[in-house]
Amino acid sequence: MTADRDEGSTSDADLRVDVSDADVAAAKRAWVEARDRDLAGDRVAALHESYRRLVQTQAQQIALAFRARRERRQRCSREE
């Protein structure tokens, strides 16, 4: 997982986090391993919540990237 500030930003609100496939896979492995080892229920629940949030965040970043590419293509085609 990487974190970058948008150019020219000065606040934490402008901080962007990129979630990789490896981040999601590691979170899933941690959750499944904890579940399979019968660790405390609250630990398993916390790991599952972390995994769920990473999946959700990655889905959002994929959607944002898709929309940005589509908007650039539409802008380019209008300029032609």
KENU-124448 format. One record per atom (N, C-alpha, C): atom name; x, y, z. Coordinates in steps of 0.02 Angstrom, whole numbers, plus 50000, padded with zeros to 5 digits. Layout:
# residues N
[node CA; [X; Y; Z]]
...
//
This chain:
# residues 80
[node N; [50043; 49943; 50000]]
[node CA; [50000; 50000; 50000]]
[node C; [50045; 50061; 50000]]
[node N; [50030; 50109; 49957]]
[node CA; [50070; 50169; 49955]]
[node C; [50026; 50229; 49966]]
[node N; [50055; 50280; 49994]]
[node CA; [50018; 50342; 50006]]
[node C; [50056; 50399; 49974]]
[node N; [50020; 50441; 49939]]
[node CA; [50049; 50499; 49906]]
[node C; [50004; 50559; 49917]]
[node N; [50035; 50616; 49919]]
[node CA; [49996; 50678; 49921]]
[node C; [49988; 50702; 49849]]
[node N; [49929; 50727; 49833]]
[node CA; [49920; 50757; 49768]]
[node C; [49966; 50818; 49763]]
[node N; [49991; 50832; 49703]]
[node CA; [50035; 50889; 49695]]
[node C; [50003; 50952; 49721]]
[node N; [50041; 50990; 49759]]
[node CA; [50017; 51054; 49784]]
[node C; [49972; 51048; 49845]]
[node N; [49958; 50988; 49869]]
[node CA; [49913; 50981; 49926]]
[node C; [49952; 50992; 49991]]
[node N; [49917; 51015; 50041]]
[node CA; [49948; 51028; 50105]]
[node C; [49912; 50995; 50163]]
[node N; [49856; 50964; 50151]]
[node CA; [49818; 50935; 50206]]
[node C; [49814; 50859; 50200]]
[node N; [49800; 50828; 50257]]
[node CA; [49791; 50755; 50257]]
[node C; [49730; 50734; 50217]]
[node N; [49682; 50780; 50207]]
[node CA; [49622; 50764; 50168]]
[node C; [49640; 50750; 50096]]
[node N; [49698; 50775; 50073]]
[node CA; [49719; 50765; 50004]]
[node C; [49764; 50704; 49996]]
[node N; [49774; 50667; 50050]]
[node CA; [49816; 50608; 50048]]
[node C; [49781; 50552; 50010]]
[node N; [49816; 50521; 49963]]
[node CA; [49788; 50468; 49923]]
[node C; [49824; 50403; 49938]]
[node N; [49787; 50350; 49950]]
[node CA; [49816; 50285; 49965]]
[node C; [49800; 50238; 49906]]
[node N; [49852; 50204; 49881]]
[node CA; [49843; 50155; 49828]]
[node C; [49847; 50085; 49858]]
[node N; [49794; 50046; 49848]]
[node CA; [49791; 49978; 49873]]
[node C; [49807; 49931; 49816]]
[node N; [49857; 49888; 49826]]
[node CA; [49878; 49841; 49773]]
[node C; [49844; 49774; 49781]]
[node N; [49848; 49734; 49729]]
[node CA; [49823; 49665; 49734]]
[node C; [49858; 49627; 49789]]
[node N; [49923; 49641; 49797]]
[node CA; [49962; 49607; 49850]]
[node C; [49936; 49626; 49919]]
[node N; [49916; 49689; 49929]]
[node CA; [49887; 49711; 49993]]
[node C; [49824; 49672; 50008]]
[node N; [49781; 49666; 49959]]
[node CA; [49718; 49630; 49968]]
[node C; [49731; 49556; 49982]]
[node N; [49777; 49527; 49945]]
[node CA; [49793; 49456; 49955]]
[node C; [49822; 49443; 50025]]
[node N; [49866; 49488; 50048]]
[node CA; [49896; 49480; 50115]]
[node C; [49843; 49486; 50169]]
[node N; [49797; 49533; 50161]]
[node CA; [49743; 49542; 50210]]
[node C; [49698; 49481; 50212]]
[node N; [49684; 49453; 50153]]
[node CA; [49641; 49393; 50151]]
[node C; [49677; 49334; 50184]]
[node N; [49741; 49326; 50169]]
[node CA; [49779; 49271; 50200]]
[node C; [49778; 49278; 50276]]
[node N; [49789; 49339; 50301]]
[node CA; [49790; 49349; 50374]]
[node C; [49723; 49332; 50405]]
[node N; [49668; 49354; 50372]]
[node CA; [49601; 49340; 50398]]
[node C; [49587; 49264; 50398]]
[node N; [49600; 49231; 50341]]
[node CA; [49586; 49159; 50335]]
[node C; [49628; 49119; 50384]]
[node N; [49692; 49138; 50391]]
[node CA; [49735; 49103; 50438]]
[node C; [49710; 49110; 50510]]
[node N; [49690; 49170; 50528]]
[node CA; [49663; 49181; 50596]]
[node C; [49599; 49141; 50606]]
[node N; [49557; 49141; 50556]]
[node CA; [49494; 49103; 50561]]
[node C; [49507; 49028; 50568]]
[node N; [49553; 49003; 50526]]
[node CA; [49568; 48932; 50526]]
[node C; [49604; 48909; 50589]]
[node N; [49641; 48955; 50621]]
[node CA; [49677; 48938; 50682]]
[node C; [49633; 48950; 50744]]
[node N; [49571; 48966; 50734]]
[node CA; [49523; 48978; 50789]]
[node C; [49548; 49030; 50838]]
[node N; [49575; 49085; 50811]]
[node CA; [49595; 49140; 50855]]
[node C; [49532; 49173; 50883]]
[node N; [49542; 49218; 50929]]
[node CA; [49485; 49252; 50962]]
[node C; [49439; 49283; 50909]]
[node N; [49375; 49278; 50922]]
[node CA; [49325; 49302; 50874]]
[node C; [49333; 49375; 50857]]
[node N; [49352; 49417; 50906]]
[node CA; [49360; 49488; 50892]]
[node C; [49420; 49501; 50847]]
[node N; [49472; 49460; 50853]]
[node CA; [49531; 49467; 50809]]
[node C; [49512; 49447; 50738]]
[node N; [49476; 49392; 50731]]
[node CA; [49454; 49369; 50665]]
[node C; [49409; 49422; 50633]]
[node N; [49364; 49450; 50673]]
[node CA; [49318; 49501; 50647]]
[node C; [49357; 49564; 50625]]
[node N; [49407; 49583; 50664]]
[node CA; [49447; 49642; 50646]]
[node C; [49486; 49631; 50582]]
[node N; [49514; 49572; 50574]]
[node CA; [49551; 49556; 50513]]
[node C; [49504; 49553; 50452]]
[node N; [49444; 49525; 50463]]
[node CA; [49396; 49524; 50408]]
[node C; [49375; 49594; 50388]]
[node N; [49365; 49637; 50437]]
[node CA; [49347; 49707; 50423]]
[node C; [49403; 49743; 50385]]
[node N; [49465; 49730; 50404]]
[node CA; [49521; 49760; 50368]]
[node C; [49522; 49736; 50295]]
[node N; [49512; 49672; 50286]]
[node CA; [49510; 49643; 50218]]
[node C; [49453; 49674; 50178]]
[node N; [49394; 49678; 50208]]
[node CA; [49336; 49707; 50174]]
[node C; [49349; 49779; 50153]]
[node N; [49379; 49818; 50198]]
[node CA; [49393; 49888; 50182]]
[node C; [49444; 49895; 50126]]
[node N; [49495; 49852; 50126]]
[node CA; [49544; 49854; 50072]]
[node C; [49512; 49837; 50005]]
[node N; [49469; 49786; 50004]]
[node CA; [49434; 49768; 49942]]
[node C; [49391; 49827; 49918]]
[node N; [49355; 49858; 49964]]
[node CA; [49313; 49915; 49947]]
[node C; [49354; 49974; 49921]]
[node N; [49409; 49988; 49954]]
[node CA; [49452; 50044; 49934]]
[node C; [49482; 50031; 49865]]
[node N; [49504; 49969; 49854]]
[node CA; [49533; 49953; 49789]]
[node C; [49480; 49959; 49734]]
[node N; [49420; 49937; 49748]]
[node CA; [49366; 49943; 49698]]
[node C; [49352; 50016; 49682]]
[node N; [49353; 50059; 49733]]
[node CA; [49343; 50130; 49721]]
[node C; [49399; 50160; 49679]]
[node N; [49460; 50140; 49694]]
[node CA; [49516; 50168; 49655]]
[node C; [49514; 50144; 49583]]
[node N; [49493; 50082; 49571]]
[node CA; [49486; 50057; 49503]]
[node C; [49432; 50097; 49466]]
[node N; [49376; 50109; 49500]]
[node CA; [49321; 50147; 49469]]
[node C; [49343; 50218; 49453]]
[node N; [49379; 50250; 49499]]
[node CA; [49403; 50318; 49487]]
[node C; [49451; 50320; 49428]]
[node N; [49496; 50272; 49424]]
[node CA; [49544; 50269; 49368]]
[node C; [49507; 50259; 49302]]
[node N; [49456; 50215; 49303]]
[node CA; [49417; 50202; 49242]]
[node C; [49382; 50266; 49219]]
[node N; [49350; 50301; 49266]]
[node CA; [49315; 50363; 49249]]
[node C; [49362; 50415; 49222]]
[node N; [49421; 50421; 49253]]
[node CA; [49470; 50471; 49230]]
[node C; [49493; 50455; 49159]]
[node N; [49507; 50391; 49144]]
[node CA; [49527; 50372; 49076]]
[node C; [49471; 50386; 49026]]
[node N; [49409; 50370; 49045]]
[node CA; [49353; 50381; 49000]]
[node C; [49344; 50456; 48986]]
[node N; [49351; 50497; 49038]]
[node CA; [49344; 50570; 49029]]
[node C; [49399; 50597; 48984]]
[node N; [49460; 50572; 48992]]
[node CA; [49515; 50595; 48948]]
[node C; [49502; 50576; 48876]]
[node N; [49478; 50514; 48866]]
[node CA; [49463; 50492; 48797]]
[node C; [49407; 50535; 48766]]
[node N; [49356; 50549; 48806]]
[node CA; [49301; 50589; 48779]]
[node C; [49324; 50660; 48763]]
[node N; [49367; 50687; 48805]]
[node CA; [49393; 50754; 48795]]
[node C; [49435; 50755; 48731]]
[node N; [49477; 50704; 48721]]
[node CA; [49520; 50700; 48662]]
[node C; [49478; 50693; 48599]]
[node N; [49426; 50652; 48602]]
[node CA; [49385; 50642; 48542]]
[node C; [49345; 50705; 48525]]
[node N; [49327; 50745; 48574]]
[node CA; [49292; 50808; 48560]]
[node C; [49339; 50859; 48529]]
[node N; [49403; 50856; 48547]]
[node CA; [49452; 50904; 48521]]
[node C; [49470; 50889; 48449]]
[node N; [49459; 50828; 48427]]
[node CA; [49477; 50809; 48358]]
[node C; [49431; 50835; 48307]]
//
